[in-house]
């Protein structure tokens, strides 16, 4: 019985760690997206202030290598956060399976 409780505790500890990792990853993704949108808005506004249309300014901003790098950074960070979220979901399923297994063993004894 003690080993079984220890197994559930280990699963819960891993889940707790993953939740913290997910929170960090989500925060990083949100911050990267905010930087991208801010930089995009500032650059487009500067171009529009010089007489360029909004649509043309947006095209010009998004055509720059810097914007593409920032956009990819946002995407990669979002993917990393999603991966950790999937690990949490898998851990939840593993916890439920272990809990069910233990309940079944108690019923057999």
C-alpha positions in Angstrom: 0.0 0.0 0.0 2.8 2.4 0.9 4.5 1.8 -2.5 1.2 2.6 -4.2 0.7 5.8 -2.4 4.3 6.8 -3.2 3.6 6.1 -6.9 0.6 8.5 -6.8 2.7 11.1 -4.9 5.4 10.9 -7.6 2.8 11.4 -10.3 1.4 14.4 -8.5 4.8 15.8 -8.0 5.6 15.5 -11.7 2.2 17.1 -12.5 2.9 20.0 -10.2 6.3 20.5 -11.9 4.7 20.4 -15.3 2.0 22.9 -14.3 4.8 25.3 -13.2 6.6 24.7 -16.5 3.4 25.3 -18.4 2.8 28.6 -16.6 6.3 29.7 -17.4 6.0 28.7 -21.0 2.6 30.5 -21.4 4.1 33.6 -19.8 7.0 33.5 -22.3 4.7 33.1 -25.2 2.5 35.9 -24.1 5.4 38.2 -23.6 6.9 37.4 -27.0 3.5 38.0 -28.7 3.2 41.4 -26.9 6.6 42.4 -28.1 5.8 41.4 -31.6 2.5 43.3 -31.7 4.1 46.3 -30.1 7.0 46.4 -32.5 4.7 45.8 -35.5 2.3 48.6 -34.4 5.2 51.1 -33.8 6.8 50.4 -37.2 3.5 50.5 -39.0 2.5 53.8 -37.3 5.8 55.4 -38.3 5.3 54.4 -41.9 1.7 55.7 -41.9 2.8 58.9 -40.3 5.1 59.4 -43.3 2.1 59.0 -45.7 1.9 55.2 -46.3 -1.4 53.5 -46.3 -2.2 51.1 -43.4 -2.3 48.1 -45.6 1.0 48.9 -47.3 2.7 49.7 -43.9 1.6 46.3 -42.6 3.0 44.5 -45.7 6.2 46.4 -45.3 6.6 45.6 -41.6 5.8 41.9 -42.1 8.2 41.6 -45.0 11.2 42.4 -42.8 13.4 39.7 -41.4 13.1 41.1 -37.9 9.3 40.6 -37.9 9.6 37.1 -39.3 12.1 36.2 -36.5 9.9 37.6 -33.8 6.8 35.9 -35.3 8.6 32.5 -35.3 9.7 33.1 -31.8 6.1 33.6 -30.7 5.1 30.4 -32.6 7.9 28.3 -31.1 7.1 29.5 -27.6 3.4 28.7 -28.1 4.3 25.2 -29.4 6.5 24.7 -26.3 3.6 25.7 -24.0 1.2 23.4 -25.8 3.7 20.5 -25.5 3.9 21.0 -21.7 0.1 21.2 -21.6 -0.1 17.9 -23.4 2.3 16.4 -20.9 0.0 17.5 -18.1 -3.0 15.9 -19.8 -1.0 12.7 -20.2 0.1 12.8 -16.6 -3.6 13.3 -15.5 -4.5 10.2 -17.5 -1.6 8.3 -16.0 -2.7 9.4 -12.5 -6.3 8.2 -13.1 -5.1 4.9 -14.5 -2.8 4.3 -11.5 -5.6 5.3 -9.1 -8.0 2.9 -10.8 -5.4 0.1 -10.7 -4.9 0.6 -7.0 -8.7 0.6 -6.4 -9.0 -2.6 -8.3 -6.2 -4.2 -6.3 -7.9 -3.2 -3.1 -11.1 -4.8 -4.4 -9.3 -8.1 -5.2 -7.7 -8.3 -1.7 
